[in-house]
Amino acid sequence: MNADDLPTPDAEADAVSPTDLKAQIDAGDDVTILDVRMQSDYDEWHIDDDNVTSINLPYFQFLDDDIDDDVLDQIPDDEELVVLCAKGGSSEFVAGTLVDLGYDALTLEDGMNGWAKIYERVEVSNYDGAGTLYQYQRPSSGCLGYLLVDGDEAAIVDPLRAFTDRYLDDADELGVDLQYALDTHIHADHISGVRNLDDEGVEGVIPAAAVDRGVTYADEVTTAEDGDTFQVGDAEIETVYTPGHTTGMTSYLLDESLLATGDGLFIESVARPDLEEGDDGAPDAARMLYESLQERVLTLPDETLIGGAHFSDAAVPADDGTYTAPIGDLKERMDALSMDEDAFVELILADMPPRPANYEDIIATNLGQNVADDEEAFSLELGPNNCAASQESLADD
């Protein structure tokens, strides 16, 4: 049923913005969410945190004039409820219905679509290279990006297409010229913003090793070879080829202080190896990943920070609120990094989560083989990222 076809309750519920809800959750306030999407959508992706109580009751259970007591019994009547759906229409109806019945209910503006538009910039305080480094965080999907600023120049690593204007606005706010937009690899969970930023005069950069996957626009952007460097003020960005998650997977060492690892290594896990060649190619990719980690990543100084392109619910942020950690810390906490090759491969093939939603269409779009307008691109990437090898943390926190 279309939200426009839902009956209109006598009462109208107030709305809470996604940013205000996120602030409540971050502050540690107890939040009760009534998610009225279908169970399959809820199971795939919903708002969760230690202080969030989440209840899933699909909206159609509220359509009858006399709502079943079994439904109402599942809804607390002594606390504020935040009702959400996909886009905000069904939740307005359900929240208004509950207000009619005497409940304290709010509706989440724009539903999960609104939640997916939250994008926060947090300074990486432990970065000790030239300039200032920020981490972008998208809580809905766990996507991370990095903005390196020094002098009057800046570069963005792993930008998202949905936030193209945000990067340009932030550069204006900081009084810098955005010089580079660099991708670590052909992403499978979100639409890259490199080409859009390149269209805006920013130099787009993709790994040279990714071109053979079928990139159609390689002649229009810069291709980065292993060892290439890019200058941002006094800060240097070095290209470090780290295949495994994909054959083109490339990390960027930001002024010898933080390695932006893309989907090679996260602070709570390592990459899944099956999104390029499927299950048949996963063992070889896992061995490639092992070699990259042992020879290209773990050989860096222990104080070098690791910053992946994603975080999961199992990740524990650093004291500065960023999802970063020193290599030495990860060596101590993540047994996978000290295993021999066979044990490592066995571990990461054992418990891989479901592949990201729409990943084949997203990959084709990022290769330039498919065309998607902004609305289609945003819809394709809704949901969790699932780019790590395990749904649980591999680090002993």
CORGI-V813210 format. One record per pair of residues at least 4 apart in sequence whose ideal C-beta (glycine too) atoms are under 8 Angstrom apart, sorted by the first residue. I is the first residue (numbers start at 1). J is the second residue. If there is no record, write none. Layout:
# CORGI-V813210
i-><I/I>
j-><J/J>
This chain:
# CORGI-V813210
i-><1/1/1/2/2/3/3/3/3/3/3/3/4/6/6/6/6/6/7/7/8/8/9/9/9/9/9/10/10/11/11/11/11/12/12/12/13/13/13/13/13/13/13/13/13/14/14/15/15/15/15/15/16/16/16/16/16/16/16/17/17/17/18/18/18/18/18/18/18/18/19/19/20/21/21/21/21/21/21/22/22/22/22/23/24/24/25/25/25/25/25/25/28/29/30/30/30/31/31/31/31/31/32/32/32/32/32/32/32/32/33/33/33/33/33/33/33/33/33/33/34/34/34/34/34/34/34/34/34/34/35/35/35/35/35/35/35/35/35/36/36/36/36/36/36/36/36/36/36/36/37/37/37/37/37/37/37/37/37/37/37/38/38/39/39/39/40/41/41/42/42/44/44/44/45/45/45/45/45/46/46/47/47/47/47/47/48/48/48/55/55/57/57/57/57/57/59/59/59/59/59/59/61/61/61/62/62/62/62/62/62/64/67/67/67/67/68/69/70/71/72/75/75/75/76/77/77/79/80/80/80/81/81/81/81/81/81/82/82/82/82/83/83/83/83/83/83/83/83/84/84/84/84/84/84/84/85/85/85/85/85/85/86/86/86/86/87/87/87/87/88/88/88/88/88/88/88/88/89/89/90/90/91/91/91/91/92/92/93/94/94/94/95/95/95/95/96/96/96/97/98/98/99/99/99/108/108/109/110/110/110/111/112/112/112/113/113/113/114/115/115/116/116/116/116/116/116/117/118/118/118/119/119/119/119/119/119/120/120/120/120/121/121/121/121/121/121/122/122/122/122/122/122/122/123/123/123/123/123/123/124/124/124/124/124/124/124/124/124/124/125/125/125/126/126/126/126/126/127/127/127/127/127/127/128/129/129/129/129/129/129/129/130/130/130/130/130/131/131/131/131/131/131/131/131/131/132/132/132/133/133/133/133/133/133/133/134/134/134/134/135/135/135/135/135/135/135/135/136/136/136/136/136/136/136/137/137/137/137/137/138/138/138/138/140/141/141/141/141/141/141/141/141/142/142/142/142/142/142/142/143/143/143/143/143/143/143/144/144/144/144/144/144/144/145/145/145/145/145/145/146/146/146/146/146/146/146/147/147/147/147/147/147/148/148/148/148/148/148/148/148/148/149/149/149/149/149/149/150/150/150/150/150/151/151/151/152/152/152/152/153/153/153/153/153/153/154/154/154/154/154/154/154/155/155/155/155/155/155/155/155/156/156/156/156/156/156/156/156/157/157/157/157/157/157/158/158/158/158/158/158/158/158/159/159/159/159/159/159/159/159/159/160/160/160/160/160/161/161/161/161/161/161/161/161/162/162/162/162/162/162/162/163/163/164/164/164/164/164/165/166/167/167/167/167/167/168/168/168/168/169/170/171/171/171/178/178/179/179/179/179/180/180/180/180/180/180/180/181/181/181/181/181/181/181/181/182/182/182/182/182/182/182/183/183/183/183/183/183/183/184/184/184/184/184/184/184/184/184/184/184/185/185/185/185/185/185/185/185/185/186/186/186/186/186/186/186/186/186/187/187/187/187/187/187/187/188/188/188/188/188/188/188/189/189/189/189/189/189/189/189/190/190/190/191/191/191/191/191/191/191/191/192/193/194/194/194/194/194/195/195/195/195/195/195/196/197/197/198/198/198/198/198/203/203/204/204/204/205/205/205/205/205/206/206/206/206/206/206/206/206/207/207/207/207/207/207/207/207/208/208/208/209/209/209/209/209/209/209/210/210/210/210/210/211/211/211/211/212/212/213/213/213/213/213/214/214/215/215/216/216/216/217/217/218/224/224/224/224/225/225/226/226/226/226/227/227/228/228/229/229/229/229/230/230/230/231/231/231/232/232/235/235/236/236/237/237/237/237/238/238/238/239/239/239/240/240/240/240/240/240/240/241/241/241/241/241/242/242/242/242/242/242/242/242/242/242/243/243/243/243/243/243/243/244/244/244/244/244/244/244/244/244/244/244/244/245/245/245/245/245/245/245/245/245/245/245/245/246/246/246/246/247/247/247/249/249/249/249/249/250/251/251/251/251/251/251/251/252/252/253/253/253/253/253/254/254/254/256/257/257/258/258/258/258/258/259/259/259/259/259/259/259/260/260/260/261/261/261/261/261/261/261/262/262/263/263/263/263/263/263/263/264/264/264/264/264/264/264/265/265/265/265/265/265/265/266/266/266/266/266/266/266/266/266/266/267/267/267/267/267/267/267/267/267/267/268/268/268/268/268/268/268/268/268/268/269/269/269/269/269/269/269/269/269/269/270/270/270/270/270/270/270/270/270/271/271/271/271/271/272/272/272/272/272/272/272/273/273/273/273/273/273/273/273/273/273/274/274/274/274/274/274/274/275/275/275/275/275/276/276/277/277/277/277/278/281/282/282/283/283/283/284/285/286/286/286/286/286/287/287/287/288/289/289/290/290/290/290/291/292/292/293/293/293/294/294/295/297/297/298/298/298/300/300/301/302/302/302/302/302/303/303/303/304/304/305/305/305/305/306/306/306/306/306/307/307/307/308/309/310/310/310/311/311/311/312/312/312/312/312/314/314/314/315/315/316/316/317/317/317/318/318/318/318/320/325/325/326/327/328/329/330/330/330/331/331/333/333/333/334/334/334/335/335/335/336/336/336/336/339/339/339/340/341/342/343/344/345/346/347/347/348/348/348/349/351/351/351/351/352/352/353/353/353/353/354/355/355/356/356/356/356/356/356/357/357/357/358/358/358/358/359/360/361/361/361/361/362/362/362/363/364/364/365/365/365/365/365/365/372/372/372/373/374/375/376/377/378/389/390/393>
j-><5/6/60/6/89/85/87/88/89/90/92/93/89/59/63/89/90/93/63/93/93/96/93/96/97/99/100/96/100/96/97/99/100/92/96/99/83/92/95/96/98/99/105/106/107/106/107/92/106/107/108/109/20/21/82/106/107/108/109/21/109/114/22/108/109/110/114/115/117/118/23/118/24/25/31/47/82/108/115/26/115/118/139/27/29/31/29/31/47/49/51/52/51/51/51/53/79/49/51/52/53/82/52/53/55/76/79/80/81/82/46/47/52/53/54/55/81/82/83/84/55/57/75/81/82/83/84/94/98/105/42/46/47/54/55/56/57/84/85/56/57/58/59/62/83/84/85/90/91/94/41/42/46/56/58/59/84/85/86/90/112/42/58/43/56/58/44/45/86/46/56/357/383/384/112/140/382/383/384/54/56/52/54/84/112/115/52/54/313/74/75/61/62/71/74/75/63/85/90/91/93/94/67/68/71/67/71/93/94/97/98/68/71/72/97/101/72/73/74/75/101/81/98/103/81/102/103/104/104/105/106/95/98/103/104/105/106/105/106/107/108/91/94/95/98/105/106/107/108/88/91/107/108/111/112/115/89/90/91/94/111/112/90/111/112/113/110/111/112/113/92/107/108/109/110/111/113/114/93/111/94/111/95/107/108/111/96/107/97/98/105/107/99/105/106/107/100/105/107/101/103/105/103/104/105/114/115/114/114/115/117/115/116/140/382/117/378/382/118/139/140/138/140/141/162/378/382/162/138/139/140/136/137/138/160/163/166/136/137/138/139/134/135/136/137/147/170/134/135/136/137/320/321/322/132/133/134/135/320/322/133/134/135/146/258/305/307/320/322/324/319/320/322/305/318/320/324/326/132/133/254/257/258/305/257/133/235/254/255/256/257/258/150/233/234/235/255/148/149/150/151/232/233/234/235/255/148/149/150/146/147/148/149/254/257/258/146/147/148/149/144/145/146/147/307/322/323/324/143/144/145/146/147/160/163/143/144/311/322/323/142/143/144/160/382/189/190/310/381/382/383/384/385/310/311/312/313/315/384/385/158/160/189/190/309/310/385/158/307/308/309/310/311/323/156/157/158/159/160/309/156/157/158/254/258/260/307/154/155/156/157/167/170/154/155/156/157/232/235/237/254/255/153/154/174/176/232/233/154/232/233/234/235/176/233/234/175/176/177/233/176/177/179/231/232/233/171/174/176/177/178/179/232/178/179/180/181/182/230/232/237/167/178/180/181/182/193/197/202/182/183/184/252/254/260/182/183/184/187/192/260/262/309/163/164/167/181/183/192/193/194/197/190/191/192/193/381/190/191/192/193/195/196/374/377/190/191/193/374/377/378/381/167/193/168/193/196/197/200/169/170/171/178/181/193/197/172/178/197/200/173/174/176/177/178/197/202/202/203/230/232/202/203/204/205/230/232/237/193/194/197/198/202/203/204/205/194/205/206/224/230/237/252/187/192/194/205/206/207/210/207/249/250/251/252/260/261/262/263/264/309/207/210/245/246/248/249/250/262/263/192/210/213/215/246/248/363/366/367/191/192/263/309/362/363/366/275/355/356/359/362/363/387/310/356/359/362/381/385/386/387/362/381/385/362/365/366/372/377/378/380/381/366/197/198/204/205/206/221/199/204/217/220/221/368/200/202/204/202/203/204/220/221/221/222/220/221/222/221/222/223/224/230/210/211/215/218/221/222/223/224/211/223/224/239/241/248/249/250/223/224/225/226/241/243/247/248/249/250/215/246/247/248/250/215/218/223/248/247/248/246/247/248/276/367/367/369/367/368/367/368/369/221/368/223/228/230/239/250/239/241/239/240/241/250/238/239/238/239/236/237/238/239/236/237/239/235/236/237/236/237/254/255/255/256/252/253/254/255/252/253/256/250/251/252/250/251/252/253/259/296/297/249/250/251/292/296/249/250/251/261/262/264/292/293/296/297/247/248/249/285/288/289/292/249/264/271/273/285/286/288/289/290/291/292/293/249/262/263/264/271/272/273/275/276/285/289/387/263/275/276/285/276/285/288/262/263/264/271/292/262/259/260/261/262/264/296/297/259/260/258/259/260/300/304/258/259/260/304/304/305/304/305/306/307/324/297/300/304/305/306/307/327/307/308/309/265/266/297/306/307/308/309/308/309/271/272/308/309/310/387/388/270/271/289/292/293/297/308/270/271/293/297/306/308/330/270/271/306/308/310/311/312/315/323/388/306/308/311/315/316/323/324/325/330/395/311/312/314/315/316/388/393/394/395/397/312/314/334/336/388/389/390/393/394/395/289/293/334/336/337/348/388/389/394/289/348/387/388/389/348/352/353/386/387/388/389/281/282/283/285/286/288/289/348/349/389/278/279/281/282/285/352/355/355/356/359/363/387/281/285/281/282/284/285/282/285/286/349/287/345/349/288/289/290/344/345/348/349/291/341/345/292/293/348/294/341/344/345/295/296/297/297/298/337/298/299/299/306/327/327/331/337/304/327/327/326/327/328/329/331/326/327/328/326/327/324/325/326/327/324/325/326/327/330/322/323/324/323/387/385/387/388/315/317/323/384/385/388/391/393/391/392/393/323/393/393/397/321/322/323/322/323/324/325/324/329/330/330/331/332/333/334/337/395/337/338/395/396/397/394/395/396/339/394/396/344/347/348/394/343/344/347/344/345/346/347/348/349/350/389/394/352/389/390/389/389/390/391/392/389/390/386/388/390/391/386/359/386/362/383/384/385/386/387/382/383/384/362/380/381/383/363/364/365/370/372/380/366/380/381/367/369/370/369/370/371/372/377/380/376/377/380/377/378/379/380/381/382/394/394/397>
